């Protein structure tokens, strides 16, 4: 029986996770880390935007509705800073209008909350792969 070797931190795709609910943020962080991603988690979009190391990430996973700044504005501000990564929006308030806005803002996927873990992992893996 062969045993999988652990993935070194420098070989993991770095994700940015922005979720204002601490329990949800921690659960998503653990889920995505368990799938081999390096996850930098933030309680707000402003906290993420204040972190100069954020621009080195390959993918953003952001909640839509949060205090201070919403998920659409977070991606817009990252793009203004020159960030070119992929992005997945998560929301408990899905609508056709929000889907259109998210796609126009540059999100590649929108995942509805409460989410099935597999749906989020699939969306992130596809985004990281550029599909």
N, C-alpha and C positions, 0 to 999 in steps of 0.2 A: 504494500500500500504506500503510495507516495503522498507526501505532505506538502501542501502549498507553502511557498516561502512568503513571509510577510512583505508587503509592498513598502519600500522605503519612502519616507515623507517627501523627499525631493522628486520622486517619480509619480506622486499622486497629483491628479488634476485638482487645482485649488478652486473652491467654490466660495462665493459670498452668500450668506444666508441672512436675510433681514426679516425678522418676525417680532412683533411687539409683545406677544403672549409668551411669558417665560417657559411655561410647560410645553407648549407647541414647539417653541424654538429649540429647547433641549431635546425633545423627541426627534425632531427632524435632523438635528445635528448628529445624534447617535445613529439614526437610520442611514444617513448619507456617509458618515465615517465608516460604518459597517460595510458599506458597498465599495470602500476603497478610495473615497474622496478625502482630501484635506479640506476641512470646513472652517471658515472664519465666520462666526455668528455675531450678529449685532442686534441690539434691542430697538434700534431706530435707524432710519435712513441718514439722519444727521451724524450719528456715530460712525456709520460706514464712510460717509463722505469726508469725515475728519481723519480717517486712517489712510496715510499715504501709501501703505503697502497694498491697499485694496486693488490698485490698478494692475497688479500682477496676476489676478485671478482670471480663469478662463470662462466662468459661468456665474451668473447672478440668479439667486432664487429669492424673490421678494414677495412679501404679502402686499396686497393691494391697499387695503384700508387700514391706515395707522395714523396715530397723532403726528403732528408736525409736518410730515411730508409723505405722500402716498407712493406706492410702488411705481407708478408711471413717471413721476417726477424724479425718483431716484435714478432710473435708467437714463432719463434725459440729462441729468447732471453728470452722470458717469461718462456719457457720450461726449458732453461738452469738455470733459477733461481728457478726451482722447481714448477712452477705453473702448475696445472693439470686441469684447467677449459676447457670448451667447447669454440669453436670459429667459427665465421661466417665471411667470407670475402665478401666485397662488391667491385664491379669493374665496370667501364665504358668500360673496354677493355677485354671482355670475349673471351676465346678461349678454345679449347680442351686441349691445352698444359697447360694453366693456371689452368684449373680445375684439371688436373692430379697433377700439382705442389702443389696446395692448399691442396688437399686431402693427398698427401704424407707428407706435412708439418704439418698436424694435424687438418686442418679445416674440420668441419663436413658439412658445406654448403657454396656455393658460390651464391651470389645474384647479379644479373645484374642491373646496373644503366643505365638510370633512372629507379628506381624501383617502383613497385606498393607497397604501404605501407603494404598491407596485406601479401605480399610475405616476406618482411623483418620481420614483427612481427611473422609470422608462423615459419620462420627459427630460430629466436631467441627463441621462446617458445619451439620448438622441441629440440634445443641445450641445453637449461636450463633443460629440462626434461630428457636429455640424450638419445633422440631418433634420 
